[in-house]
Amino acid sequence: MDYDLSSLEELFGKDSDDFKDILKSFIVDYDQRYPLLEKAVKERDFEQISKLAHAFKSVVGNFNLQELIEISKKIEYFGKNRILNDEESTLDALFIQFSEKIKDFRKYIENRYDLK
């Protein structure tokens, strides 16, 4: 999958330190929060699920990642309402979707902007 970060590239300059700092900040944030969200989902800690999904929703919003924003909103909703499934999906299925897409984005920015 390819991502369009052109608006951020234009705003900061593709090779600027500020732009790379934003990308590095995403990676640090991901590395800290993702394991916590994974644990919260496994343990059915709805309060943590809600808080962490909300935080991720903000983070992915900075990159205008609409699909991840929508998945984060749904996970947050499940957490706030202490539910495991609705007529459309389950918490576990949403988390799997979220995991695949956010890991893909992380790999993309690491490779595209040489952040390893």
Backbone torsions as a table, in degrees:
resi	resn	phi	psi	omega
1	MET	NA	143.8	178.3
2	ASP	-109.7	149.7	-177.8
3	TYR	-122.3	147.7	-179.3
4	ASP	-103.7	99.7	177.2
5	LEU	-106.6	20.2	-175.2
6	SER	-61.2	-34.9	180.0
7	SER	-65.8	-39.3	176.6
8	LEU	-70.8	-38.4	177.6
9	GLU	-60.7	-42.9	179.5
10	GLU	-67.4	-40.3	-177.8
11	LEU	-66.3	-44.7	-174.7
12	PHE	-104.1	-21.5	-171.9
13	GLY	92.8	123.7	-172.9
14	LYS	-53.6	-36.7	-176.1
15	ASP	-101.6	9.6	-177.1
16	SER	-74.6	153.1	176.9
17	ASP	-63.8	-37.1	180.0
18	ASP	-61.4	-43.8	179.6
19	PHE	-63.3	-47.0	-179.9
20	LYS	-66.0	-32.6	176.2
21	ASP	-64.6	-37.7	177.5
22	ILE	-63.4	-44.4	179.9
23	LEU	-65.9	-42.2	178.2
24	LYS	-64.3	-36.3	178.2
25	SER	-62.9	-39.5	176.0
26	PHE	-59.5	-46.5	-177.6
27	ILE	-62.1	-45.0	178.4
28	VAL	-61.8	-45.6	179.6
29	ASP	-60.5	-46.5	178.4
30	TYR	-58.0	-49.5	-177.3
31	ASP	-60.4	-32.1	-180.0
32	GLN	-81.7	-44.1	-170.6
33	ARG	-89.8	-32.3	-176.0
34	TYR	-58.5	-49.0	178.8
35	PRO	-60.5	-32.4	178.3
36	LEU	-68.3	-40.7	177.6
37	LEU	-67.1	-42.4	178.3
38	GLU	-58.1	-45.8	178.9
39	LYS	-63.3	-44.2	-179.4
40	ALA	-61.5	-40.8	178.8
41	VAL	-65.1	-45.7	-179.9
42	LYS	-61.6	-39.0	-176.8
43	GLU	-90.4	-1.4	-179.1
44	ARG	58.1	41.6	177.4
45	ASP	-88.0	87.2	-171.4
46	PHE	-62.1	-35.9	179.0
47	GLU	-62.9	-46.3	178.2
48	GLN	-66.3	-40.1	178.0
49	ILE	-56.1	-48.6	-178.7
50	SER	-61.5	-48.2	-178.6
51	LYS	-62.8	-46.8	-176.7
52	LEU	-70.5	-39.3	177.2
53	ALA	-63.7	-38.8	177.2
54	HIS	-62.0	-44.1	179.1
55	ALA	-63.2	-44.0	178.4
56	PHE	-64.6	-36.1	178.4
57	LYS	-58.8	-41.5	177.9
58	SER	-67.1	-43.6	-178.3
59	VAL	-62.6	-50.1	-178.1
60	VAL	-70.3	-24.1	175.1
61	GLY	-64.0	-32.7	177.3
62	ASN	-60.9	-24.8	-179.4
63	PHE	-105.1	6.5	179.1
64	ASN	55.2	43.2	179.8
65	LEU	-91.2	82.9	-170.4
66	GLN	-56.4	-43.2	-178.9
67	GLU	-63.6	-42.5	177.7
68	LEU	-69.3	-33.1	176.2
69	ILE	-61.3	-46.9	-178.3
70	GLU	-64.9	-42.5	178.5
71	ILE	-64.5	-42.5	178.3
72	SER	-60.9	-41.3	177.6
73	LYS	-59.5	-43.9	-178.9
74	LYS	-66.1	-43.1	178.5
75	ILE	-62.9	-42.5	177.3
76	GLU	-60.0	-43.4	178.4
77	TYR	-60.1	-46.1	178.6
78	PHE	-59.6	-42.3	179.4
79	GLY	-64.7	-47.5	-178.8
80	LYS	-61.2	-36.9	-175.4
81	ASN	-97.5	4.8	175.7
82	ARG	53.1	49.3	179.5
83	ILE	-121.7	152.2	180.0
84	LEU	-102.4	-21.8	178.5
85	ASN	-159.7	158.1	171.6
86	ASP	-133.3	-168.6	-176.6
87	GLU	-68.4	-16.2	-177.2
88	GLU	-101.2	-32.1	-171.6
89	SER	-160.9	177.8	173.7
90	THR	-122.1	158.8	177.8
91	LEU	-58.1	-44.0	-178.9
92	ASP	-63.6	-42.2	179.0
93	ALA	-65.0	-40.2	177.1
94	LEU	-63.4	-42.2	179.9
95	PHE	-64.3	-39.2	177.2
96	ILE	-61.5	-46.0	177.0
97	GLN	-58.2	-49.3	-179.6
98	PHE	-57.9	-47.5	-178.1
99	SER	-58.1	-49.0	-178.6
100	GLU	-60.3	-46.0	-175.2
101	LYS	-72.4	-39.6	-178.6
102	ILE	-73.9	-34.7	175.1
103	LYS	-65.1	-39.2	178.1
104	ASP	-62.5	-43.2	179.2
105	PHE	-64.7	-42.0	179.1
106	ARG	-59.7	-47.1	178.3
107	LYS	-61.3	-41.3	179.9
108	TYR	-58.1	-51.2	-177.0
109	ILE	-69.4	-34.1	176.7
110	GLU	-61.5	-44.9	-177.8
111	ASN	-76.1	-45.2	-175.7
112	ARG	-65.5	-38.0	-175.1
113	TYR	-110.6	13.4	174.5
114	ASP	51.7	61.0	-175.8
115	LEU	-108.9	15.6	-177.5
116	LYS	-72.4	NA	NA
